[in-house]
Amino acid sequence: MNTRAFRRSAVAVAAFSASAIVLAGCAGSDTPSESGAATDEDITLTVATFNDFGYTDELLQEYMDANPNITVVHNRAAESGDARANYFQKLGKGGLADVEAVEIDWFAEAMQYSDLLAEAPDSVKGRWLDWKEAAATDGDGRLVGFGTDIGPQGICYRADLFEAAGLPSDREGVADLFNGDWENFLDVADQYQAATGKPMIDSANSVLQGIVNQIEYTYTEPDGTVIATENPEIANAYQLVTERAVPNSAYAGQWSDDWFASMANGEFATMLCPGWMLGVISGNAADVTGWDIADVFPNGGGNWGGSYLTVPADGENVDAALALADWLTAPEQQMKAFANAGTFPSQLEALESDELAGATNEYFNDAPTGEILSNRAAAVTVAPYKDAMYFQYHDALQNAVTRVFDGTEDEATSWDTWVAEVQAF
């Protein structure tokens, strides 16, 4: 593979069967101790993540087995908003984990405080897709984030529920069904609801997320101009979601206990799926045999999510924490995390591997997830510009959709509330 062309296009391959754990041909080592624990003293390292990074107890035990003096404790928040609140409350003040995960939507915010983060060693530079590494490099040339995953999206669906609704249920048929724009996606949702009496979509705000991730300039422009409330693309996205997705969604947002439970009970039939969502579904609906994934996404392609590991500079074991972050994001561990949770690798050596390209996922009806997510990565043409305020603007817009879903405000009133909130930021 032409690495330069690969980096320019950011085309990657992904997902694999649980047995495809070992990454052949990688220059890096799979031995935890070779990443260097940086100390011989008995220490405890804390790792704070959210959702599911694929860092299982077994994976972390590998590191501890190779470094007997180190105990790794993993603390996981339910979702990234909780992690963000904790991160900025404590950054530079003490009390953060030795290794802290940061989600892409608020990573630019974290980069404002890059001087409070430890610099990654030179030995890890050049491992990642160019744009992934560039986003974690500050104005002084310091790399302060270890890239974990990226999130090209397909559509996960319940094949059994589609069949019962009289819709195509095989992957190719579902891809043809959803091949179109967002209006087409919502037309299919209407067909499903008419046939079953149930919503097709898991979350109205997931649709908003999918649409917004296809807009290059959303809430601000690179020169700092705030365009959020005047941007017709954002206004159109809000209108489409509140008028058409809200009536056909089971929930306003994601990550509630009921939302997790509904992956198994059939309350909805589709989810917009970045690679990391595969592990969320299989982990919460382990006994369901109907989930599958189609090689399609409304309006082309979209990337949702992707994170970094950071090491607060005021930690007690900074060198050891850097060594652990290095190991967790090495190609071999990215492959293992992807086997565990579907997190799509951002390391070049992992992305170029034959194992990743040919991988399947048994839970998703043996879907060729390597091929599917590779195609989904190739379909991504826009990376939204995200400045330090992106998370706040977007979170407030999601809250506006939630108010409409809950019936506490109508569409126009909730938009006006959002406008007032943006002006007050």
Stockholm file with secondary structure:
# STOCKHOLM 1.0

chainA/1-425         MNTRAFRRSAVAVAAFSASAIVLAGCAGSDTPSESGAATDEDITLTVATFNDFGYTDELLQEYMDANPNITVVHNRAAESGDARANYFQKLGKGGLADVEAVEIDWFAEAMQYSDLLAEAPDSVKGRWLDWKEAAATDGDGRLVGFGTDIGPQGICYRADLFEAAGLPSDREGVADLFNGDWENFLDVADQYQAATGKPMIDSANSVLQGIVNQIEYTYTEPDGTVIATENPEIANAYQLVTERAVPNSAYAGQWSDDWFASMANGEFATMLCPGWMLGVISGNAADVTGWDIADVFPNGGGNWGGSYLTVPADGENVDAALALADWLTAPEQQMKAFANAGTFPSQLEALESDELAGATNEYFNDAPTGEILSNRAAAVTVAPYKDAMYFQYHDALQNAVTRVFDGTEDEATSWDTWVAEVQAF
#=GR chainA/1-425 SS CCHHHHHHHTCCCCCCCTTCCSCTTCSSCCCGGGGCCSCCSCEEEEEEEESCCSCCHHHHHHHHHHCTTEEEEEEEESSHHHHHHHHHHHTTTSCCCSEEEEEGGGHHHHHTTGGGBCCCCGGGTTCBCHHHHHTTBCTTSCBCCEECEECBEEEEEEHHHHHHTTSCCSHHHHHHHTCSCHHHHHHHHHHHHHHHSSCSEEEHHHHHHHHHTTCSSSSBCTTSCBCGGGCHHHHHHHHHIIIIIGGGEEESSSCSHHHHHHHHHTSCCEEEEEHHHHHHHHHHCTTCCCEEEESCCTTSCCBCCCEEEECBTTCTTHHHHHHHHHHHTSHHHHHHHHHHHCCEECBHHHHTCHHHHTCCBTTTTTBCHHHHHHHHHHTCCCCCCCCTTHHHHHHHHHHHHHHHHHTSSCHHHHHHHHHHHHHHC
#=GC SS_cons         CCHHHHHHHTCCCCCCCTTCCSCTTCSSCCCGGGGCCSCCSCEEEEEEEESCCSCCHHHHHHHHHHCTTEEEEEEEESSHHHHHHHHHHHTTTSCCCSEEEEEGGGHHHHHTTGGGBCCCCGGGTTCBCHHHHHTTBCTTSCBCCEECEECBEEEEEEHHHHHHTTSCCSHHHHHHHTCSCHHHHHHHHHHHHHHHSSCSEEEHHHHHHHHHTTCSSSSBCTTSCBCGGGCHHHHHHHHHIIIIIGGGEEESSSCSHHHHHHHHHTSCCEEEEEHHHHHHHHHHCTTCCCEEEESCCTTSCCBCCCEEEECBTTCTTHHHHHHHHHHHTSHHHHHHHHHHHCCEECBHHHHTCHHHHTCCBTTTTTBCHHHHHHHHHHTCCCCCCCCTTHHHHHHHHHHHHHHHHHTSSCHHHHHHHHHHHHHHC
//
